[in-house]
Amino acid sequence: MGQRYSHKGLLFYVLIILSAGLTLYLFSIPDVSKLKKENPKKTSFMKYREKEWRRQGKRYRIQQKWVSLSHISPYLKKAVLIAEDDKFWSHEGFDYEAIQKAIEKDIKSKKFKLGGSTISQQLAKNLYLSPAKNPLRKIREAIITWRLERVLTKKRILELYLNVAEWGDRGIFGIGAASRHYYGKLASELNPEEASRLASVLPNPRKYNPLGDSRYVRHRSNLIYSIMVRRGIVVPEYEEVIEEDEKNDQLETPPETPPETPIKPEEPQTQ
């Protein structure tokens, strides 16, 4: 009888310890306020890639050149938002409609993938988390995303994302390195076609090449470009961009219904 109570007591303490550990894991939020003025030197995802390369015996290194938001082509900024997070300026970190669709898709496939990530969520993953896909990590991602949205401005979140996103299979991170690697030019010099192609590969940048001739890249980049034309962002005859106050830009749906928002991508590997 005493032994049975002893086992119950032990189980109780084990549960308390596990609960405390889980709470600590979920709510140990990094100090994102530093990102107001400091650029991250190396993200959690970059470190993950470096470990992966060492295991595989590859001698790749991180290629990254930081570029301020004002020095990034407006075409590129618009193209990425259309491709990855069309409601970026209006949501508070989460696109609940996209999340619902992702959950329904997971239920049908009987797999836990939970896509539908906003740029803010992708930034949280890249900066602080592992690429693992499990419910606990998704909860922590949500907490960090919530914090990022409340501490940083939208423009700063976009600037961070464009500078830390993976853009190739040989250590290319950020638009500064990507524009130089693929087109031999500054990020500010990217034209609409180049911007559309760079944005088109973001769901899976290690599989697809912006310069490649794959059907996927052609279709997706043409779709992004056509949406920019329909919204008046690009005037094809003159290749001019119509600048708007990004703070108030809601990227509204044009008269013709665009593809699902964001446009239906392949399931990203780690982004």
Backbone torsions as a table, in degrees:
resi	resn	phi	psi	omega
1	MET	NA	-48.0	179.4
2	GLY	-63.1	-36.9	-179.6
3	GLN	-65.3	-37.5	179.9
4	ARG	-63.6	-43.7	177.9
5	TYR	-64.9	-34.7	178.7
6	SER	-62.5	-42.7	178.9
7	HIS	-64.6	-39.8	178.8
8	LYS	-63.9	-40.6	179.0
9	GLY	-64.0	-41.1	179.1
10	LEU	-63.4	-43.8	179.4
11	LEU	-62.1	-38.8	179.6
12	PHE	-61.5	-46.2	-179.7
13	TYR	-67.6	-36.5	177.4
14	VAL	-62.5	-42.7	179.2
15	LEU	-64.2	-38.1	178.2
16	ILE	-63.7	-44.9	-179.6
17	ILE	-63.3	-44.3	179.3
18	LEU	-63.3	-40.9	179.4
19	SER	-64.8	-41.6	179.1
20	ALA	-64.2	-42.2	179.2
21	GLY	-64.1	-41.7	179.6
22	LEU	-64.8	-43.2	178.8
23	THR	-62.0	-43.1	179.1
24	LEU	-62.2	-42.0	-179.6
25	TYR	-64.0	-45.5	-175.2
26	LEU	-72.0	-34.4	-172.4
27	PHE	-108.3	8.3	174.6
28	SER	-82.4	82.5	-174.7
29	ILE	-86.0	131.6	176.0
30	PRO	-61.7	156.2	179.3
31	ASP	-79.5	91.7	-176.1
32	VAL	-76.6	-11.0	-178.8
33	SER	-63.5	-24.8	178.2
34	LYS	-62.1	-26.5	-176.8
35	LEU	-73.1	-8.0	177.0
36	LYS	-61.1	-39.1	-175.8
37	LYS	-122.8	-18.6	-177.0
38	GLU	-105.3	138.4	173.6
39	ASN	-91.0	133.3	-179.7
40	PRO	-63.5	133.3	-178.6
41	LYS	-75.0	-41.8	179.3
42	LYS	-151.7	128.3	-177.4
43	THR	-85.8	166.3	177.0
44	SER	-59.3	-38.2	-178.8
45	PHE	-70.0	-35.9	176.0
46	MET	-62.3	-42.3	178.5
47	LYS	-63.7	-38.3	176.8
48	TYR	-61.0	-44.7	178.8
49	ARG	-62.0	-41.4	-179.3
50	GLU	-61.9	-41.7	176.8
51	LYS	-63.1	-41.1	178.7
52	GLU	-61.3	-44.4	179.1
53	TRP	-62.9	-41.2	179.4
54	ARG	-62.4	-42.3	178.5
55	ARG	-62.2	-36.0	-176.9
56	GLN	-88.4	-2.1	179.5
57	GLY	72.5	23.3	179.8
58	LYS	-94.2	142.4	-177.3
59	ARG	-102.4	40.5	177.5
60	TYR	-76.8	158.8	174.0
61	ARG	-137.7	158.6	-179.8
62	ILE	-67.7	125.9	174.8
63	GLN	-111.2	114.2	-177.1
64	GLN	-151.1	135.5	175.1
65	LYS	-132.6	114.8	-174.8
66	TRP	-70.5	135.2	179.9
67	VAL	-130.8	130.1	178.4
68	SER	-69.6	155.6	-175.8
69	LEU	-58.8	-35.8	-178.5
70	SER	-69.1	-16.2	179.9
71	HIS	-105.1	17.2	175.8
72	ILE	-107.2	135.1	-179.1
73	SER	-50.5	130.5	177.2
74	PRO	-61.0	-28.8	176.6
75	TYR	-62.4	-42.1	-177.8
76	LEU	-65.7	-43.4	-179.9
77	LYS	-60.9	-45.1	179.7
78	LYS	-65.9	-42.6	-177.9
79	ALA	-62.1	-42.8	-179.7
80	VAL	-65.9	-41.4	179.1
81	LEU	-64.2	-41.7	177.9
82	ILE	-61.8	-42.7	-175.8
83	ALA	-74.7	-39.8	-169.4
84	GLU	-108.0	-30.8	-171.8
85	ASP	-162.7	78.2	-173.3
86	ASP	-66.5	-18.8	-178.6
87	LYS	-103.9	18.3	-172.6
88	PHE	-51.6	-47.1	-174.6
89	TRP	-72.6	-16.8	-175.9
90	SER	-106.3	-25.1	-178.3
91	HIS	-85.1	170.0	-179.2
92	GLU	-109.8	33.3	177.4
93	GLY	117.5	-21.9	-175.5
94	PHE	-134.2	137.4	174.3
95	ASP	-103.5	94.3	-171.6
96	TYR	-65.0	-31.3	177.6
97	GLU	-66.1	-43.4	178.9
98	ALA	-66.6	-37.6	178.7
99	ILE	-64.1	-42.9	179.0
100	GLN	-60.3	-43.8	178.9
101	LYS	-64.0	-38.5	179.5
102	ALA	-65.8	-40.3	178.5
103	ILE	-63.6	-44.6	178.6
104	GLU	-60.7	-38.7	178.6
105	LYS	-66.1	-41.1	178.5
106	ASP	-63.2	-40.3	-179.8
107	ILE	-63.5	-42.7	179.8
108	LYS	-65.7	-40.9	-177.7
109	SER	-85.6	-11.1	-178.2
110	LYS	59.7	35.5	177.8
111	LYS	-133.0	146.9	179.3
112	PHE	-96.4	101.7	176.9
113	LYS	-119.8	-43.6	177.5
114	LEU	47.2	73.8	175.7
115	GLY	-80.4	-145.5	179.0
116	GLY	73.2	23.9	-177.4
117	SER	-75.0	137.4	173.7
118	THR	-81.1	172.0	176.3
119	ILE	-61.6	-37.2	178.9
120	SER	-63.1	-41.7	178.0
121	GLN	-67.2	-41.6	178.4
122	GLN	-62.8	-37.9	178.0
123	LEU	-64.2	-43.3	177.9
124	ALA	-57.8	-44.0	179.2
125	LYS	-63.6	-49.1	-176.9
126	ASN	-62.5	-41.0	-176.0
127	LEU	-72.7	-42.7	-165.0
128	TYR	-127.2	-13.8	-169.1
129	LEU	-118.9	168.4	175.8
130	SER	-85.8	164.2	179.1
131	PRO	-75.3	-3.7	-177.8
132	ALA	-56.8	144.8	179.2
133	LYS	-114.4	102.2	176.9
134	ASN	-150.3	160.6	-175.7
135	PRO	-57.7	-39.8	-178.1
136	LEU	-64.2	-42.9	-180.0
137	ARG	-66.6	-35.4	178.3
138	LYS	-65.3	-35.4	178.2
139	ILE	-66.1	-44.1	179.7
140	ARG	-64.9	-39.3	176.8
141	GLU	-59.1	-42.2	-179.4
142	ALA	-64.0	-40.3	-180.0
143	ILE	-64.9	-44.6	179.8
144	ILE	-66.2	-40.3	178.1
145	THR	-60.1	-46.1	178.3
146	TRP	-56.3	-42.3	-179.3
147	ARG	-68.6	-43.4	178.9
148	LEU	-57.2	-43.8	-177.2
149	GLU	-66.9	-27.2	-177.5
150	ARG	-91.9	-20.1	-177.6
151	VAL	-99.3	-36.8	-175.0
152	LEU	-105.2	155.9	173.9
153	THR	-77.1	161.7	177.7
154	LYS	-60.9	-41.0	-179.0
155	LYS	-63.2	-38.8	179.7
156	ARG	-68.3	-39.9	177.7
157	ILE	-60.8	-44.4	179.3
158	LEU	-64.8	-41.5	178.8
159	GLU	-61.0	-45.5	178.8
160	LEU	-61.1	-46.9	-178.5
161	TYR	-59.4	-47.9	-177.2
162	LEU	-65.8	-18.9	-179.7
163	ASN	-97.4	-14.4	-179.1
164	VAL	-116.4	-8.8	-179.6
165	ALA	-64.2	140.9	176.8
166	GLU	-74.0	135.8	-175.6
167	TRP	-132.2	21.5	178.4
168	GLY	177.4	172.3	-174.1
169	ASP	-94.5	5.3	-179.4
170	ARG	-125.4	38.1	175.2
171	GLY	86.7	20.6	-179.3
172	ILE	-86.1	116.2	-179.8
173	PHE	-126.8	133.1	176.3
174	GLY	85.8	154.3	-175.8
175	ILE	-69.7	-27.4	178.4
176	GLY	-61.1	-48.5	178.9
177	ALA	-71.6	-37.6	-177.5
178	ALA	-65.7	-44.7	-179.0
179	SER	-65.6	-36.8	177.8
180	ARG	-70.2	-43.3	-176.7
181	HIS	-66.5	-47.0	-173.6
182	TYR	-87.3	-34.3	-173.4
183	TYR	-123.0	-2.9	177.5
184	GLY	63.2	34.8	-178.6
185	LYS	-144.1	170.8	177.7
186	LEU	-73.6	157.0	179.3
187	ALA	-62.1	-28.0	-179.8
188	SER	-73.5	-16.1	-173.8
189	GLU	-97.4	-0.6	-177.3
190	LEU	-64.6	133.4	178.4
191	ASN	-91.9	175.5	-175.8
192	PRO	-58.5	-41.4	-179.2
193	GLU	-65.6	-44.3	179.4
194	GLU	-64.9	-41.6	178.6
195	ALA	-61.5	-42.5	-179.8
196	SER	-64.1	-39.8	-179.7
197	ARG	-69.7	-41.0	178.5
198	LEU	-64.7	-40.2	179.0
199	ALA	-68.5	-31.1	-174.8
200	SER	-66.3	-24.1	-175.4
201	VAL	-95.6	-4.5	-174.7
202	LEU	-56.5	-34.7	178.2
203	PRO	-61.4	-28.4	-178.1
204	ASN	-152.5	70.5	-172.8
205	PRO	-68.8	-15.6	178.6
206	ARG	-87.1	-17.6	179.6
207	LYS	-94.1	-37.0	-175.1
208	TYR	-111.3	145.0	-179.4
209	ASN	-113.3	129.2	179.4
210	PRO	-57.1	-28.9	-179.2
211	LEU	-89.0	-6.3	-177.2
212	GLY	-72.3	169.5	-177.7
213	ASP	-112.4	27.5	-179.1
214	SER	-69.5	149.2	179.9
215	ARG	-60.2	-37.6	-178.7
216	TYR	-61.3	-49.6	-178.3
217	VAL	-65.5	-42.3	179.5
218	ARG	-60.7	-48.6	-177.4
219	HIS	-64.7	-48.0	-175.6
220	ARG	-67.6	-42.9	-179.5
221	SER	-67.8	-37.6	176.8
222	ASN	-64.3	-36.7	178.7
223	LEU	-65.1	-45.7	179.0
224	ILE	-61.6	-46.0	-179.4
225	TYR	-61.5	-44.2	-177.8
226	SER	-64.5	-34.7	177.1
227	ILE	-67.1	-39.9	177.5
228	MET	-62.5	-38.7	178.0
229	VAL	-65.9	-46.3	-178.6
230	ARG	-62.3	-32.2	-178.4
231	ARG	-87.6	-0.4	178.5
232	GLY	79.6	10.8	177.7
233	ILE	-71.5	-37.9	179.3
234	VAL	-118.3	131.0	172.4
235	VAL	-107.1	99.7	-171.0
236	PRO	-52.0	-38.9	-176.0
237	GLU	-60.7	-35.1	-176.3
238	TYR	-116.3	-6.8	-175.6
239	GLU	50.3	50.7	176.9
240	GLU	-105.3	149.2	176.0
241	VAL	-104.3	138.0	176.6
242	ILE	-92.3	107.4	-178.3
243	GLU	-76.3	138.8	177.2
244	GLU	-128.1	164.2	173.7
245	ASP	-73.0	105.0	-173.6
246	GLU	-61.3	-23.7	-179.1
247	LYS	-64.3	-32.5	-177.9
248	ASN	-104.9	0.1	-177.0
249	ASP	-75.3	114.9	-179.1
250	GLN	-98.4	1.0	-177.2
251	LEU	48.9	56.0	-174.2
252	GLU	-64.5	152.4	178.3
253	THR	-65.5	129.9	179.2
254	PRO	-73.0	172.2	179.5
255	PRO	-52.6	-43.6	175.7
256	GLU	-80.8	136.9	-178.1
257	THR	-70.3	120.1	179.9
258	PRO	-76.6	174.0	176.9
259	PRO	-61.5	167.2	179.1
260	GLU	-49.7	139.9	-174.9
261	THR	-100.5	125.0	-11.2
262	PRO	-67.5	164.2	-176.2
263	ILE	-57.6	141.4	-168.0
264	LYS	-58.4	109.4	-179.8
265	PRO	-98.8	171.8	167.5
266	GLU	-72.1	158.6	178.0
267	GLU	-63.8	118.3	-179.4
268	PRO	-64.7	151.1	-179.9
269	GLN	-74.8	-50.2	-175.3
270	THR	-143.9	-8.2	-176.8
271	GLN	-63.8	NA	NA
